[in-house]
């Protein structure tokens, strides 16, 4: 077994991992979970903005 065999095996494993992850991500039953995760940073930002507004009103 030489270096080219090892490179071929690593390439095959990497390609298999890519296909498995792609199938995992693009499943329809996972869509709601990923949509919720995508909205989470925006919702957190909204609460931070409201918190800052309430603190600035209290300080004036």
C-alpha positions in Angstrom: 0.0 0.0 0.0 1.5 3.3 -1.0 0.6 6.9 -0.5 -1.8 7.0 -3.5 -3.9 4.2 -2.0 -4.2 6.1 1.2 -5.1 9.3 -0.6 -7.8 7.4 -2.6 -9.2 5.9 0.6 -9.3 9.3 2.3 -11.0 10.8 -0.8 -13.7 8.1 -0.8 -14.4 8.5 3.0 -14.6 12.3 2.6 -17.0 12.0 -0.4 -19.2 9.5 1.5 -19.3 11.8 4.5 -20.3 14.7 2.2 -23.2 12.7 0.7 -24.4 11.5 4.1 -24.4 15.0 5.6 -26.1 16.4 2.5 -28.9 13.8 2.8 -29.2 14.5 6.5 -29.5 18.3 6.0 -31.9 18.2 3.0 -34.5 15.8 4.7 -38.0 17.3 4.7 -38.8 16.3 8.3 -35.8 18.4 9.5 -37.0 21.6 7.8 -38.9 23.0 10.7 -36.0 22.5 13.1 -33.5 24.2 10.7 -36.0 27.1 10.1 -36.3 27.7 13.8 -32.5 27.6 14.2 -32.1 30.1 11.4 -34.6 32.5 13.1 -33.1 32.2 16.6 -30.3 34.9 16.2 -32.8 37.4 14.9 -35.2 36.8 17.8 -32.4 37.1 20.3 -31.3 40.4 18.7 -34.9 41.6 19.1 -34.9 41.0 22.8 -31.6 42.7 23.3 -32.9 45.8 21.5 -35.9 45.9 23.7 -33.8 45.5 26.8 -31.5 48.4 25.8 -34.5 50.6 25.1 -36.1 49.9 28.5 -32.8 50.6 30.3 -32.3 53.9 28.4 -35.8 55.0 29.4 -35.1 54.1 33.1 -31.9 56.2 33.1 -33.5 59.4 31.8 
